[in-house]
Amino acid sequence: MVAEKMIRYSKNQAGAHMNYGLVSYLAGDKQVAVAELKKAKELNPNLRQQMETMSKNRPQYQPILKDEEFLKQVFQ
C-alpha cells in the first residue's frame, strides 16, 4: 500500500502519520487510525488544532472530529 510506504520513508514526520491515520479512519480501519494519529500527536503536540484547521478545507474529514469516542482514544 502506498500509505505504508509513505510511513516507512517518513517515520518522523507527523503529517505522514496524520494523513495515514485520517485515510485509515475514512476507510473504516479505526485501529490503525488511532495508532497513526497517536504517533502524529507524539511528533506534533498541536495535532488536534491542525486537524481542525484541515477539516475546514476538506469536509470529508469533518466526521472524524465529530466522533468523540474516537477522539478520546487518540487524545487521552
N, C-alpha and C positions, 0 to 999 in steps of 0.2 A: 504494500500500500504506500502511496506517495506520502501521506502524512507521517507514517512511521519512519520513512527515510528522512523526512524533514527533521524529525525529532533527533534521529541518530546524529545528524550533522549539525544540529543546533541545540545541543543538550543544555547549554547555559543561557538560552535566550527565552525570556519569559513570553514573548509574543508567539513563538512557535508552539509552546505548550498551551498557551491560551487558545490559539486558533484550533489546535488539535482537540482540546477539551470542548470547545463550543461546537465544532463539527460532530464530535462523538455524541454529544448530547442530542443534537438535532437528528442524528442517525439512530437514536434510541439506545445507545450504549452509555448509560449514566455512570456505570462503574469506572470505565475508562475516563469519562469526562471529569469525574470527581478527582481521580488521581492526577490527571494532567493539569487541572486548574489549581490543585493544591501545590503542585510543583511550580506553576507560574506564579502563585502567590508568594512562595518562598523567594523567588527571584525578583519579584516586583511587589512590594508591600502595598502599592496603590492599585492593585489589580481590580478591585471592585469598582473604583472610580473609572478606570479605563474601560471596563466592560459597560458601565452605564453610558459613558460618552459614545462608545462604539454603537450601542444599540439605538441611539438616536438617528444614526445614518443608515443602519442596517436593521430594519424592522423584523427580520427573521430571527434575530437574537432576543427580542423583547420577551418572549415566553420564558426564556431561561431566567430572567430577572424577576419574573413573577412566581417562580417555583420556589417557594420559601423553604420547603423541606430539603430540596437540592442545595440551595444556597447555604443552609445551616451546615451541611456536610462539608462544603468547601471552605467556609469562612469561620468555622469554630476555632 
